[in-house]
Amino acid sequence: MTAIPSIKERRAAFEQYCKNRVQEERAEKKQLQEGARDRFTHFLKDCLKSGAITYKTPYEDFVRKYRDDPRTKLLDLKEREALFKESVSGLKEKEVESE
């Protein structure tokens, strides 16, 4: 004896389960991506505060210097570069204003 007697009902229940699971996986992936983005921006802020990078530091030098750091590997290349340039440009604007 099965909990769901007809094949039609079983198929509908399975399809609903699949839809729910896909939604859960998407939410998990989005949450992981946001966490990775937060960790990377925090890492950039630490590098900027310590003086390891400045607004004059090219992205290629940053990649070469920190390529083995696990916080840099969490995001894809384009997003990493965009966040780097955004952080550095914000620092450059502050530097120019203070002069």
Backbone hydrogen bonds in HBPLUS format (Angstrom, degrees):
<---DONOR---> <-ACCEPTOR-->    atom                        ^
c    i                          cat <-CA-CA->   ^        H-A-AA   ^      H-
h    n   atom  resd res      DA  || num        DHA   H-A  angle D-A-AA Bond
n    s   type  num  typ     dist DA aas  dist angle  dist       angle   num
A0010-ARG N   A0006-SER O   3.07 MM   4  6.35 156.8  2.13 146.0 152.8     1
A0011-ARG N   A0007-ILE O   2.87 MM   4  6.05 163.2  1.90 153.0 157.2     2
A0012-ALA N   A0008-LYS O   3.02 MM   4  6.22 159.5  2.06 145.3 151.0     3
A0013-ALA N   A0009-GLU O   2.90 MM   4  6.09 156.3  1.96 146.8 153.3     4
A0014-PHE N   A0010-ARG O   2.87 MM   4  6.09 157.6  1.92 150.9 157.2     5
A0015-GLU N   A0011-ARG O   2.89 MM   4  6.10 162.7  1.92 153.3 157.7     6
A0016-GLN N   A0012-ALA O   2.98 MM   4  6.14 153.3  2.05 143.5 150.9     7
A0017-TYR N   A0013-ALA O   2.93 MM   4  6.16 153.7  2.00 143.7 151.2     8
A0018-CYS N   A0014-PHE O   2.89 MM   4  6.19 157.8  1.94 151.1 156.9     9
A0019-LYS N   A0015-GLU O   2.99 MM   4  6.24 158.8  2.04 146.9 152.0    10
A0020-ASN N   A0016-GLN O   2.96 MM   4  6.19 163.2  1.99 151.2 155.8    11
A0021-ARG N   A0017-TYR O   2.87 MM   4  6.07 158.8  1.92 152.4 158.5    12
A0022-VAL N   A0018-CYS O   2.99 MM   4  6.19 156.3  2.05 149.2 154.9    13
A0023-GLN N   A0019-LYS O   3.10 MM   4  6.35 159.7  2.14 148.0 153.2    14
A0024-GLU N   A0020-ASN O   2.94 MM   4  6.22 155.3  2.00 148.9 156.0    15
A0025-GLU N   A0021-ARG O   2.91 MM   4  6.14 159.5  1.95 149.6 154.8    16
A0026-ARG N   A0022-VAL O   2.96 MM   4  6.18 155.8  2.02 148.9 155.4    17
A0027-ALA N   A0023-GLN O   3.00 MM   4  6.22 159.1  2.04 147.5 153.0    18
A0028-GLU N   A0024-GLU O   2.91 MM   4  6.16 157.8  1.96 150.4 156.6    19
A0029-LYS N   A0025-GLU O   2.93 MM   4  6.09 160.8  1.97 147.6 152.8    20
A0030-LYS N   A0026-ARG O   2.91 MM   4  6.09 158.7  1.95 149.4 155.3    21
A0031-GLN N   A0027-ALA O   2.96 MM   4  6.12 157.3  2.01 146.7 152.9    22
A0032-LEU N   A0028-GLU O   2.93 MM   4  6.18 159.3  1.97 150.7 156.1    23
A0033-GLN N   A0029-LYS O   2.93 MM   4  6.11 156.0  1.99 146.9 153.6    24
A0034-GLU N   A0030-LYS O   2.94 MM   4  6.17 156.5  2.00 148.3 154.4    25
A0035-GLY N   A0031-GLN O   2.98 MM   4  6.18 156.4  2.04 146.4 153.1    26
A0036-ALA N   A0032-LEU O   2.90 MM   4  6.11 153.4  1.97 145.9 153.2    27
A0037-ARG N   A0033-GLN O   2.94 MM   4  6.15 154.6  2.01 145.5 152.3    28
A0038-ASP N   A0034-GLU O   2.94 MM   4  6.18 156.6  2.00 146.6 152.7    29
A0039-ARG N   A0035-GLY O   2.95 MM   4  6.17 161.4  1.98 149.5 154.3    30
A0040-PHE N   A0036-ALA O   2.96 MM   4  6.12 156.0  2.02 147.1 153.6    31
A0041-THR N   A0037-ARG O   2.98 MM   4  6.19 164.2  2.00 150.9 154.9    32
A0042-HIS N   A0038-ASP O   2.96 MM   4  6.11 154.9  2.03 146.8 154.1    33
A0043-PHE N   A0039-ARG O   2.94 MM   4  6.10 152.2  2.01 141.4 149.2    34
A0044-LEU N   A0040-PHE O   2.88 MM   4  6.20 154.7  1.95 150.1 156.9    35
A0045-LYS N   A0041-THR O   2.94 MM   4  6.19 157.3  2.00 146.1 152.0    36
A0046-ASP N   A0042-HIS O   2.97 MM   4  6.25 156.3  2.02 148.6 154.9    37
A0047-CYS N   A0043-PHE O   2.97 MM   4  6.26 156.4  2.03 148.5 155.0    38
A0048-LEU N   A0044-LEU O   2.87 MM   4  6.13 155.2  1.93 151.2 158.1    39
A0049-LYS N   A0045-LYS O   2.87 MM   4  6.07 159.3  1.91 150.8 156.4    40
A0050-SER N   A0046-ASP O   2.96 MM   4  6.08 158.8  2.00 148.2 153.8    41
A0051-GLY N   A0047-CYS O   3.13 MM   4  6.10 122.0  2.48 132.5 145.7    42
A0052-ALA N   A0047-CYS O   2.99 MM   5  5.09 127.4  2.27 153.4 158.6    43
A0051-GLY N   A0048-LEU O   3.28 MM   3  5.14 141.7  2.43  92.9 103.7    44
A0057-THR N   A0054-THR O   3.12 MM   3  5.32 160.3  2.16 107.1 113.2    45
A0061-ASP N   A0058-PRO O   3.13 MM   3  5.45 125.2  2.44 104.1 116.8    46
A0062-PHE N   A0058-PRO O   3.21 MM   4  6.59 158.2  2.26 151.2 157.5    47
A0063-VAL N   A0059-TYR O   2.93 MM   4  6.23 160.3  1.96 155.7 160.6    48
A0064-ARG N   A0060-GLU O   2.96 MM   4  6.13 161.6  2.00 144.9 150.2    49
A0065-LYS N   A0061-ASP O   2.91 MM   4  6.04 155.9  1.97 147.8 154.3    50
A0066-TYR N   A0062-PHE O   2.93 MM   4  6.04 157.4  1.98 152.7 158.3    51
A0067-ARG N   A0063-VAL O   2.89 MM   4  5.16 103.1  2.49 148.6 153.2    52
A0069-ASP N   A0066-TYR O   3.19 MM   3  5.36 158.4  2.24 107.7 114.4    53
A0072-THR N   A0069-ASP O   3.09 MM   3  5.69 150.5  2.18 115.5 123.5    54
A0073-LYS N   A0070-PRO O   3.24 MM   3  5.23 144.1  2.37  97.1 107.1    55
A0080-ARG N   A0076-ASP O   3.02 MM   4  6.20 162.7  2.05 158.6 164.1    56
A0081-GLU N   A0077-LEU O   2.98 MM   4  6.18 165.1  2.00 152.7 156.3    57
A0082-ALA N   A0078-LYS O   2.96 MM   4  6.14 159.2  2.00 147.3 153.4    58
A0083-LEU N   A0079-GLU O   2.94 MM   4  6.14 163.5  1.97 152.0 155.8    59
A0084-PHE N   A0080-ARG O   2.93 MM   4  6.13 157.7  1.98 148.9 155.7    60
A0085-LYS N   A0081-GLU O   2.92 MM   4  6.10 172.6  1.92 154.5 156.2    61
A0086-GLU N   A0082-ALA O   2.94 MM   4  6.05 153.3  2.01 144.8 152.7    62
A0087-SER N   A0083-LEU O   2.96 MM   4  6.12 161.4  2.00 147.8 152.2    63
A0088-VAL N   A0084-PHE O   2.92 MM   4  6.12 166.4  1.94 158.8 162.6    64
A0089-SER N   A0085-LYS O   2.87 MM   4  5.86 156.0  1.93 142.6 149.6    65
A0090-GLY N   A0086-GLU O   3.11 MM   4  6.24 151.1  2.20 141.3 148.5    66
A0091-LEU N   A0087-SER O   3.16 MM   4  6.45 149.3  2.26 140.8 148.8    67
A0092-LYS N   A0088-VAL O   2.88 MM   4  6.16 152.1  1.96 147.4 155.7    68
A0093-GLU N   A0089-SER O   2.99 MM   4  6.20 156.6  2.04 147.4 152.4    69
A0094-LYS N   A0090-GLY O   3.21 MM   4  6.45 155.0  2.28 140.5 146.6    70
A0095-GLU N   A0091-LEU O   2.92 MM   4  6.16 156.0  1.98 149.0 156.0    71
A0096-VAL N   A0092-LYS O   2.89 MM   4  6.12 158.9  1.93 152.5 157.6    72
A0097-GLU N   A0093-GLU O   3.02 MM   4  6.17 155.4  2.08 144.5 151.2    73
A0098-SER N   A0094-LYS O   3.06 MM   4  6.24 148.7  2.16 144.7 152.4    74
A0099-GLU N   A0096-VAL O   3.34 MM   3  5.38 144.2  2.48  97.7 107.3    75
